[in-house]
Amino acid sequence: MGRVNVWLKRSYVITSSLIAIISTLLLGLAVFSHGALHKDEELEKLLAGLHGMYAVSLIPLLLSIIGLYGVCKQKKWALIVFAVGFIVGILFLIFCGIVALVELPEMAEDVTTQLQSYVPLSDANDRISDHINALQTQYQCCGLGQGYLDWGKHIPNSCLCTEESTSPCELVPWSGSLTPRGTVKPIRIYKESCLPHLIAHHAVAMNYTLGVMLGLTLLLLLSVVLCILILCRLNQKEKTPTVVYSPEAKSGNYIVLSDAADTT
């Protein structure tokens, strides 16, 4: 079994430790998300995503621990398990990235269809209404595809333009079909709908997700390369110097000792 270069070993330990730290943070995020959503009415729909988060965090963490054990104890089987597991993980991340890029336009359509199903927004549950109100305040918009008409009979205060508004506004006349809260005269509301902002927000989130996946893929690839180099070093046999018996050298040594004894 060959000896592993100290810098190669340190590089592998640092890379594997970084992967373990990231996996631990993801595991903590999964546990926190599970605890925050345990009372959500749509928890059953989110369980698949939570289980995926647990798998994505636990498997790399366990493989990193096995890899660190293998490099410290010079166990080839542990390093082989680490390399094979992370190669499968790299292929899985590449596959998920390709699928996400292909389905990105369809995801925008799915988001639009899902949001349109909440119309009229005044009849939506409190969680959806609060979320849309927060988006309207943030992006200075109103409604989804049809603007304020998506709210039905009630226009929320988050649609009302203020003196500090930078988005274009429009004047909405009061009528029997509209009952603005606490007002009996024409009101100024945001002209733009929120759907383009929501789609752009989801696109940005997807781009960030793909960037994180690319970074993790490169980090896993680096760890696999270092692991394979360590395995190659361990498989090399060390060359031990051969010991050659020399009668002349032995005789010479004894002669010197005998000469030194004669002179005393």
PECORJO-V159358 format. One record per helix or strand. SS is the DSSP state (A for helix, B for strand). FROM is the first residue (numbers start at 1). TO is the last residue. Records with the same first field share a line. If there is no record, write none. Layout:
SS=FROM-TO, FROM-TO
This chain:
A=6-36, 43-73, 76-116, 121-123, 126-139, 147-151, 157-159, 195-235, 247-263
B=160-160, 169-172, 187-190
